[in-house]
Amino acid sequence: MCGGLFLLSGVVLLAVNYVLVRSALPPAAARSISGTMTMPGQPGPGLPDAVGTGSGPEVGELTVVSAVRTYRGGVLNTLLVQSGVAIGATLILALLLGWVVADRTLRPVQAVVATARRLGADNLDARIRLPGPRDELTELADTFDEMLDRLAASFDSQRRFVANASHELRTPLAAQRTLVEVAMGRPGAEPALRELGTRLLTMNVRIEALIEGLLVLARSDRGLAVRQVVCLDEVVETVVDTHRAVAAEAGVDLRWERTGHDRSARPPDLVWGDRVLLERMVSNLVDNAIKYNRRGGTVWVRDGRDPVLWVANTGPPVPSSSAVDLFEPFSQAGRGSRGAEPGAQPGAGLGLSIVASIVRAHGGSVRAVSRPEGGLEMAVFLPTRESA
């Protein structure tokens, strides 16, 4: 737009200059000119003229008029051509200089945009810290940094509260479980007391699982303090072997498709992260697939490259709209259609939320898709490193 305004201003200036120069030049049809004028290379009075129209004063008068016209046309044409070239060259130079100046001026804004794109609820440590003289842009960047400091402090305070509250609740729950077990173990305890104790222990186990889930969720939301190279194939193998007894008790066939078993054909998947959290992620996915299944159903587990982990199970159909909300904490989406088998221990509602938090902490993503024949497919995508 600035280039267009500059071009319009140049055209207006050229038009004004053209009108002024044209008015300052002698008129082309001056019939009041008297006498004769000998032009260089042309015959004088009384000689045949250049065009063969006669001789005398009229010839000299016509010669002057023709010369004036030629002079006016040459001056005006030269003015238009040279001014047009000058305006074009100046326009190109102005555009180049404007692009350079705009790039230098907008570079701080680009830094603000890049920092804002890197930010997330679990990654608030990025700051702009714009150098340079104090102006509107540096003041905007400093204000943005101060806002990020307040947001980071608020998020950290919330996570510390969840972690501390969950940790402090462990002690009274352990004491409560001990008291119930002692009361149930007394000789001559009535059947009603034993039934009440069994219910209390069941509720106690669920609350302990909830607190443990909150602790893991708070830890994963804080990000990864320490990273190491983790072989995801070994983690999946450990989790599958651990859950075989649970799957057999639930009447579910647990199958592991060992795509990474042949190490010569494909190198193992190496993830730069926390092994404990990754093991918890795989364990929650497998446990969820076993729990929300049917007797005689199947759970498939496959590790690969894209996605790095794929877990699918049979079971009741899950609406596609509900599958999107399964990763929210305490979400009841689809619980009515995918409830656990009768008699199974109910979950705390944090299993898939912990999975999503761990995946985000490792810079990946997780996706849940409903299977047309019933059940779910869980796909985990994580950045991997090539094995040496």
Backbone torsions as a table, in degrees:
resi	resn	phi	psi	omega
1	MET	NA	-40.5	178.4
2	CYS	-62.7	-38.9	177.1
3	GLY	-62.8	-39.1	177.5
4	GLY	-65.2	-42.1	177.1
5	LEU	-63.6	-41.0	177.9
6	PHE	-62.7	-42.4	178.7
7	LEU	-64.5	-40.5	178.1
8	LEU	-64.0	-42.4	178.1
9	SER	-62.9	-41.0	178.3
10	GLY	-63.9	-40.4	178.8
11	VAL	-65.1	-43.0	177.7
12	VAL	-62.1	-43.1	178.4
13	LEU	-63.0	-40.7	178.3
14	LEU	-64.7	-40.1	179.2
15	ALA	-64.3	-43.8	178.4
16	VAL	-63.2	-44.6	179.2
17	ASN	-62.8	-38.6	179.4
18	TYR	-63.2	-43.9	-179.8
19	VAL	-65.0	-41.6	-179.4
20	LEU	-66.3	-44.4	179.3
21	VAL	-66.0	-39.2	-179.5
22	ARG	-64.3	-38.0	178.8
23	SER	-73.3	-25.5	-179.8
24	ALA	-81.7	-19.3	179.7
25	LEU	-76.7	153.6	178.1
26	PRO	-65.2	147.4	-178.5
27	PRO	-65.9	151.3	-174.6
28	ALA	-80.9	-28.0	-174.4
29	ALA	-114.5	54.7	-178.6
30	ALA	-81.4	95.6	-178.6
31	ARG	-79.0	-7.2	-178.6
32	SER	-86.2	-0.5	-179.6
33	ILE	-71.8	127.8	-179.7
34	SER	-118.2	164.1	-179.1
35	GLY	85.9	-177.1	-179.0
36	THR	-117.7	158.5	179.8
37	MET	-141.1	121.9	-179.3
38	THR	-92.1	117.2	178.8
39	MET	-86.3	147.1	178.4
40	PRO	-56.4	130.1	177.7
41	GLY	83.6	6.0	-179.9
42	GLN	-119.2	152.7	-177.9
43	PRO	-70.4	154.6	-179.8
44	GLY	-82.4	-170.7	-179.5
45	PRO	-63.7	144.7	178.0
46	GLY	84.5	-7.3	178.1
47	LEU	-100.6	160.3	178.0
48	PRO	-62.4	137.5	-179.6
49	ASP	-79.3	175.3	-172.8
50	ALA	-67.6	-24.3	-176.0
51	VAL	-107.6	1.0	175.8
52	GLY	73.2	35.5	-178.8
53	THR	-104.9	2.8	179.6
54	GLY	128.9	-164.8	-179.6
55	SER	-146.6	171.1	176.9
56	GLY	110.7	-166.8	-175.6
57	PRO	-61.7	-36.3	-178.7
58	GLU	-63.0	-34.3	178.7
59	VAL	-65.1	-43.0	179.3
60	GLY	-64.8	-37.2	179.2
61	GLU	-65.8	-42.2	177.7
62	LEU	-66.3	-34.9	179.7
63	THR	-65.3	-40.0	178.4
64	VAL	-65.0	-43.5	179.7
65	VAL	-62.1	-43.5	179.2
66	SER	-63.6	-39.6	179.4
67	ALA	-66.7	-39.4	178.8
68	VAL	-64.5	-43.9	179.0
69	ARG	-61.4	-43.8	179.3
70	THR	-63.3	-39.8	-180.0
71	TYR	-65.4	-46.2	179.1
72	ARG	-61.1	-46.1	-179.9
73	GLY	-63.0	-41.7	179.1
74	GLY	-64.1	-42.7	179.8
75	VAL	-64.3	-45.2	-178.2
76	LEU	-67.9	-40.3	177.0
77	ASN	-64.0	-42.8	177.4
78	THR	-62.5	-39.7	177.5
79	LEU	-60.8	-45.7	-178.9
80	LEU	-65.5	-46.1	-176.4
81	VAL	-66.0	-51.1	-177.1
82	GLN	-66.4	-39.4	177.9
83	SER	-66.3	-39.2	177.6
84	GLY	-64.0	-43.0	177.1
85	VAL	-62.6	-41.8	179.7
86	ALA	-63.8	-41.7	178.7
87	ILE	-64.5	-42.3	179.0
88	GLY	-63.1	-45.5	179.3
89	ALA	-64.6	-41.1	178.4
90	THR	-65.2	-36.7	178.2
91	LEU	-63.6	-44.7	179.0
92	ILE	-62.6	-44.0	179.3
93	LEU	-63.8	-39.6	179.2
94	ALA	-65.7	-38.5	177.8
95	LEU	-64.5	-43.2	178.8
96	LEU	-63.9	-47.2	178.9
97	LEU	-64.1	-38.4	177.4
98	GLY	-64.0	-38.7	177.9
99	TRP	-64.6	-41.4	179.5
100	VAL	-65.4	-45.6	-179.3
101	VAL	-65.5	-41.9	179.2
102	ALA	-64.6	-38.1	178.5
103	ASP	-63.9	-43.5	178.8
104	ARG	-67.8	-34.6	-178.8
105	THR	-73.4	-38.0	-176.9
106	LEU	-88.7	-3.5	179.6
107	ARG	-59.6	-43.1	174.9
108	PRO	-60.8	-36.4	178.2
109	VAL	-64.8	-38.6	176.6
110	GLN	-63.1	-36.1	176.5
111	ALA	-64.6	-39.5	177.7
112	VAL	-64.0	-43.9	-179.5
113	VAL	-64.3	-43.0	-179.8
114	ALA	-63.6	-40.4	178.4
115	THR	-66.0	-41.4	179.7
116	ALA	-63.4	-34.8	179.3
117	ARG	-71.1	-27.2	179.9
118	ARG	-80.9	-12.3	-173.9
119	LEU	-80.4	152.3	175.0
120	GLY	-160.3	172.5	-179.2
121	ALA	-62.4	-27.8	179.4
122	ASP	-104.2	11.5	180.0
123	ASN	-148.7	81.7	-179.1
124	LEU	-113.4	22.5	-177.6
125	ASP	-92.4	-6.4	179.9
126	ALA	-77.4	138.5	177.8
127	ARG	-134.0	157.3	-178.4
128	ILE	-83.5	-54.3	-178.9
129	ARG	49.3	60.5	-175.3
130	LEU	-72.8	120.8	177.2
131	PRO	-81.8	171.5	176.4
132	GLY	117.1	178.2	-179.4
133	PRO	-67.3	159.9	-179.5
134	ARG	-74.6	115.5	175.5
135	ASP	-146.9	-167.5	-176.5
136	GLU	-64.6	-37.4	-177.7
137	LEU	-69.4	-44.9	178.2
138	THR	-65.2	-35.3	176.7
139	GLU	-66.0	-39.3	176.2
140	LEU	-64.0	-42.6	179.4
141	ALA	-64.5	-41.7	178.8
142	ASP	-65.1	-39.0	177.0
143	THR	-64.5	-38.9	177.3
144	PHE	-63.9	-41.8	177.8
145	ASP	-64.0	-41.0	178.3
146	GLU	-63.9	-38.6	176.8
147	MET	-63.7	-40.3	178.0
148	LEU	-65.0	-36.8	177.0
149	ASP	-61.6	-43.7	179.4
150	ARG	-65.8	-40.7	178.2
151	LEU	-64.2	-43.5	-180.0
152	ALA	-63.0	-41.5	178.5
153	ALA	-64.2	-37.9	179.8
154	SER	-67.1	-44.3	179.1
155	PHE	-64.9	-42.9	179.4
156	ASP	-63.1	-40.3	178.5
157	SER	-62.7	-41.5	179.1
158	GLN	-64.7	-43.3	-179.2
159	ARG	-67.8	-38.7	177.7
160	ARG	-64.2	-37.3	178.7
161	PHE	-64.1	-44.2	179.4
162	VAL	-62.7	-43.9	-179.0
163	ALA	-66.1	-43.9	-178.8
164	ASN	-67.7	-41.9	179.5
165	ALA	-64.5	-41.9	179.2
166	SER	-64.6	-39.1	-179.4
167	HIS	-68.0	-41.0	-178.2
168	GLU	-69.8	-24.9	-179.7
169	LEU	-78.6	-12.6	-178.6
170	ARG	-66.6	-41.0	-175.9
171	THR	-63.6	-51.9	178.6
172	PRO	-63.7	-31.1	177.8
173	LEU	-68.1	-40.2	177.1
174	ALA	-64.1	-41.3	177.8
175	ALA	-64.5	-39.7	179.0
176	GLN	-64.0	-41.9	179.3
177	ARG	-64.3	-39.1	179.4
178	THR	-64.3	-43.3	179.9
179	LEU	-63.2	-40.4	179.8
180	VAL	-66.4	-42.7	-180.0
181	GLU	-65.0	-38.3	178.2
182	VAL	-65.8	-42.0	179.7
183	ALA	-64.4	-38.3	179.7
184	MET	-72.3	-25.5	-177.8
185	GLY	-87.6	-2.6	179.0
186	ARG	-67.7	143.2	177.2
187	PRO	-66.1	138.6	178.0
188	GLY	78.5	18.5	177.7
189	ALA	-67.4	136.5	-177.8
190	GLU	-70.7	152.7	178.4
191	PRO	-60.3	-35.8	178.8
192	ALA	-63.8	-37.7	178.6
193	LEU	-67.7	-40.0	178.8
194	ARG	-65.9	-38.8	178.3
195	GLU	-65.4	-41.5	177.7
196	LEU	-64.3	-41.0	178.6
197	GLY	-63.2	-38.1	178.9
198	THR	-63.7	-41.7	178.5
199	ARG	-65.4	-41.2	179.3
200	LEU	-63.9	-40.5	178.3
201	LEU	-65.0	-37.9	177.7
202	THR	-62.8	-44.3	177.4
203	MET	-65.9	-36.1	179.6
204	ASN	-64.4	-42.0	178.3
205	VAL	-62.3	-40.7	-179.7
206	ARG	-66.5	-41.2	179.1
207	ILE	-65.5	-38.6	177.1
208	GLU	-63.9	-39.3	176.8
209	ALA	-65.1	-37.1	177.6
210	LEU	-64.0	-44.7	-179.4
211	ILE	-65.7	-42.2	177.9
212	GLU	-61.7	-40.3	177.5
213	GLY	-64.1	-40.2	177.3
214	LEU	-63.3	-38.5	178.3
215	LEU	-63.8	-46.0	179.4
216	VAL	-65.4	-39.1	179.7
217	LEU	-64.3	-42.8	178.3
218	ALA	-65.5	-37.5	179.3
219	ARG	-66.8	-44.0	-179.2
220	SER	-70.5	-32.6	178.6
221	ASP	-67.6	-26.5	178.0
222	ARG	-74.3	-9.9	-178.4
223	GLY	94.3	-176.6	-177.2
224	LEU	-101.8	113.8	178.3
225	ALA	-76.8	-37.9	-178.5
226	VAL	-127.7	133.9	178.3
227	ARG	-120.1	149.5	176.2
228	GLN	-148.8	163.8	177.7
229	VAL	-77.1	122.1	-176.9
230	VAL	-119.5	129.5	174.6
231	CYS	-85.4	108.6	-174.9
232	LEU	-66.9	-29.3	177.5
233	ASP	-60.6	-41.6	-179.9
234	GLU	-68.2	-37.3	178.3
235	VAL	-64.0	-45.2	179.7
236	VAL	-63.4	-41.4	179.6
237	GLU	-62.0	-42.1	179.4
238	THR	-64.2	-44.3	-177.8
239	VAL	-67.4	-41.9	-180.0
240	VAL	-63.6	-44.5	178.5
241	ASP	-62.1	-35.7	-179.7
242	THR	-68.7	-35.0	-175.0
243	HIS	-91.8	2.2	-179.5
244	ARG	-65.1	-40.2	179.7
245	ALA	-66.9	-40.1	178.3
246	VAL	-64.0	-41.7	179.2
247	ALA	-65.4	-41.6	179.1
248	ALA	-64.1	-38.0	178.8
249	GLU	-66.3	-34.0	179.1
250	ALA	-84.3	-3.0	-179.6
251	GLY	73.8	32.6	-177.8
252	VAL	-116.3	137.2	178.4
253	ASP	-88.0	112.4	-178.9
254	LEU	-96.0	116.4	-177.5
255	ARG	-117.8	132.1	176.5
256	TRP	-114.6	116.1	176.8
257	GLU	-87.3	103.4	-172.1
258	ARG	-82.2	77.9	177.3
259	THR	-71.5	-23.4	179.9
260	GLY	-101.1	14.6	-177.7
261	HIS	-71.1	-37.1	178.8
262	ASP	-83.3	93.6	-175.1
263	ARG	-68.6	-24.9	179.4
264	SER	-73.9	-30.4	179.9
265	ALA	-79.8	-36.9	-179.7
266	ARG	-146.6	128.0	179.9
267	PRO	-65.9	154.4	-179.2
268	PRO	-67.8	157.2	178.8
269	ASP	-80.9	119.6	179.2
270	LEU	-107.9	125.2	-179.3
271	VAL	-115.3	133.9	178.6
272	TRP	-89.9	97.7	-175.5
273	GLY	-171.1	-152.5	-176.5
274	ASP	-104.7	120.8	-176.4
275	ARG	-66.8	-38.5	-178.3
276	VAL	-63.7	-44.0	-179.8
277	LEU	-68.3	-39.4	178.5
278	LEU	-64.5	-39.2	177.1
279	GLU	-64.9	-37.6	177.2
280	ARG	-66.7	-37.2	177.9
281	MET	-60.9	-50.0	179.8
282	VAL	-64.0	-40.4	-179.3
283	SER	-63.4	-41.3	179.0
284	ASN	-65.3	-39.8	179.1
285	LEU	-64.9	-45.3	-179.4
286	VAL	-67.7	-42.7	179.6
287	ASP	-63.1	-39.9	178.5
288	ASN	-65.3	-39.2	179.9
289	ALA	-67.6	-33.0	178.0
290	ILE	-75.9	-42.8	-173.9
291	LYS	-67.6	-46.2	-178.3
292	TYR	-95.8	66.6	-178.1
293	ASN	-139.2	-170.9	176.1
294	ARG	-126.6	154.2	178.9
295	ARG	-63.4	130.3	-174.6
296	GLY	89.3	3.4	-179.6
297	GLY	-83.1	-173.0	-174.4
298	THR	-137.1	146.1	172.4
299	VAL	-123.6	126.7	177.7
300	TRP	-108.5	132.9	177.4
301	VAL	-126.1	127.4	179.7
302	ARG	-139.9	129.5	174.7
303	ASP	-104.7	144.9	-177.4
304	GLY	-159.9	-149.3	-177.3
305	ARG	-106.7	-40.8	-179.1
306	ASP	-149.9	93.7	4.7
307	PRO	-80.2	165.4	179.4
308	VAL	-75.4	-21.7	179.0
309	LEU	-147.5	135.6	-179.8
310	TRP	-136.0	121.7	-179.2
311	VAL	-127.0	126.9	179.5
312	ALA	-133.6	153.4	-179.9
313	ASN	-147.4	157.9	171.5
314	THR	-83.3	175.1	179.1
315	GLY	143.9	-172.8	179.9
316	PRO	-64.5	152.5	177.7
317	PRO	-63.3	145.3	178.7
318	VAL	-120.3	125.0	178.4
319	PRO	-60.5	145.0	-179.4
320	SER	-62.5	-35.2	178.8
321	SER	-66.3	-31.5	179.4
322	SER	-78.0	-29.4	-178.5
323	ALA	-64.1	-27.9	-179.4
324	VAL	-69.9	-32.3	-174.8
325	ASP	-93.3	7.3	-176.1
326	LEU	-69.0	-21.9	-176.1
327	PHE	-89.2	1.9	176.6
328	GLU	-79.7	142.2	179.0
329	PRO	-61.9	134.0	178.3
330	PHE	59.0	26.8	-179.4
331	SER	-71.6	136.8	176.7
332	GLN	-101.6	14.0	-177.6
333	ALA	-63.7	124.4	176.4
334	GLY	74.0	4.9	-177.8
335	ARG	-66.7	-31.2	-179.2
336	GLY	-66.5	-30.8	-176.3
337	SER	-98.8	-12.8	-177.6
338	ARG	-129.4	35.1	-179.9
339	GLY	-63.2	158.6	-178.9
340	ALA	-69.8	164.2	178.9
341	GLU	-62.3	146.1	178.7
342	PRO	-55.8	133.2	-179.8
343	GLY	90.4	-10.3	179.1
344	ALA	-79.1	150.6	-179.8
345	GLN	-69.5	121.7	-179.2
346	PRO	-67.1	150.9	-179.4
347	GLY	-84.0	173.2	-179.5
348	ALA	-89.5	-5.7	179.7
349	GLY	82.8	14.8	-178.7
350	LEU	-120.8	-0.5	-173.9
351	GLY	-58.5	-53.5	-178.7
352	LEU	-75.6	-26.0	174.5
353	SER	-65.2	-39.3	176.3
354	ILE	-65.6	-39.4	177.5
355	VAL	-59.1	-48.5	-179.0
356	ALA	-63.2	-38.9	179.9
357	SER	-67.0	-41.4	179.0
358	ILE	-65.7	-40.9	179.3
359	VAL	-63.5	-42.1	177.8
360	ARG	-63.6	-39.1	179.3
361	ALA	-63.5	-25.8	178.2
362	HIS	-95.7	9.3	176.7
363	GLY	74.8	28.5	-178.7
364	GLY	-120.3	-162.5	179.7
365	SER	-147.3	157.8	179.4
366	VAL	-132.3	145.7	-176.0
367	ARG	-136.4	138.2	177.4
368	ALA	-117.2	129.5	-178.8
369	VAL	-129.8	133.6	178.0
370	SER	-74.7	137.0	176.6
371	ARG	-87.2	136.9	-179.0
372	PRO	-59.5	-34.3	-179.2
373	GLU	-86.5	2.8	179.2
374	GLY	113.2	147.0	-179.7
375	GLY	94.5	-168.5	-175.6
376	LEU	-134.1	158.7	169.4
377	GLU	-121.3	123.2	178.6
378	MET	-109.4	125.2	179.6
379	ALA	-121.5	127.2	-179.4
380	VAL	-112.2	128.0	178.9
381	PHE	-115.8	120.0	-179.4
382	LEU	-131.2	145.9	173.3
383	PRO	-68.8	128.8	-177.6
384	THR	-114.2	163.3	176.3
385	ARG	-115.6	140.9	177.1
386	GLU	-69.6	135.3	179.6
387	SER	-72.1	147.4	-178.9
388	ALA	-73.5	NA	NA
